[in-house]
Amino acid sequence: MKSELVVAVAQMTSIDDVDANLMQMEALLEEIFKSDSKPRFVGFPENCLYMRIKEGEKIEGFSLSHRAFARLAEQAQKYNTYLHLGSVPLFVEGHLYNSSMLISPEGKITPTYQKMHLFDIQLEGQKAIRESDVFRHGQKPSILEVDGWRIGETICYDVRFAELFSQYARKEVDMILVPAAFLVKTGEAHWEVLLRARAIESQSYLLASAQGGTHQSVRSGARETYGHSLIIDPWGAIVAHVEKRSVGFAITTLSRERIDSVRRQIPMRDHRRLPIA
C-alpha cells in the first residue's frame, strides 16, 4: 500500500467524433507525461470518447471490443498508468448505460460503474434534457482499488445526491471520482460548492475531471460546458485545478497522512447516528 499517489485530472472538449476525441486524449497524455511527476492514475471526464452535441440525437453505444479501448489500453501500457474513462455510452448485458471504465497499466479494460442518477432536468428558458431517454439507471455504487488506495465512483449529476457519497464515506474510501460535463449555468452556481462539500463530508480526496469549452459538432450545432476541473483534499481545500474552459490538465500528489490527519481531528466515523436506509 502506497502512502502517496500521484494523480492527474484531464479536461477535454469532446465532440461527436470518436477519432477526434482519441487524438485529444492521446495528446493530453503526451503532455501530462512530459512533466516530472508521472501520475499513476489519470482521470478523464464524462463523455470523453463521445459527446452528444444535439439533444435527442441517437447515440451509438460502444461494446467492449470497440477499437477505441484497444488504443487507450496501449496508452496505459506505454505510460504504466491507470486510465479512468469518466463515462462512455456502453452496452452492458444488452442495455445502454453511461458507464465508467478502468484501464490498467497492463492494458486490462474493465467496466466499473454505471451512472445511478440520470440528468433529466428543465432549466428556465432552456430546452429540457432527458438522459433517461437514452440510458438505463445504474444500480449500485462501485469501489476501485489502485495501489492499495480505495476509490469510490460517481458521474456528474450524482454529485447532488449526498446519500451516495455517504455510503463511500462509511466505507472510508480514500478518494472519490466525479467525472463530469456540467452545464455553464449550473456550473457557475453549484460546481465548486458541491464538490468541496462532498470532499468535506466524505473526508476523502475528490477528483473531478470535467468537460470544458465549446463543443462543435462535426455535423451541426454546438454546446458549452463549464470546465474548471478540480482536485480537492479531505479538508475541502482545492489542491489543483484547471482554470480555463478548454483542454488542459492538473497533477498533484495525494497523501494518506493528510487523510488520516483530517479524520483524527474530526472523527466523523465515531459520531454517525443515522443508519443507511
Secondary structure, DSSP 4 states (H G I P E B T S, - for coil): --SEEEEEEEEB---S-HHHHHHHHHHHHHHHTTSSS--SEEE--TTSS----STT-----B-TT-HHHHHHHHHHHHHT-EEEEEEEEEEETTEEEEEEEEE-TT--EEEEEE-SS--EE--TTS--EEGGGT-PPP-S--EEEETTEEEEE--GGGGG-HHHHHHHHHTT-SEEE--B---HHHIIIIIHHHHHHHHHHHTSEEEE-BBEEEEE-SSS-EEEEE---EEE-TTS-EEEE--SSSSEEEEEEEEHHHHHHHHHHS-HHHH--SPP-
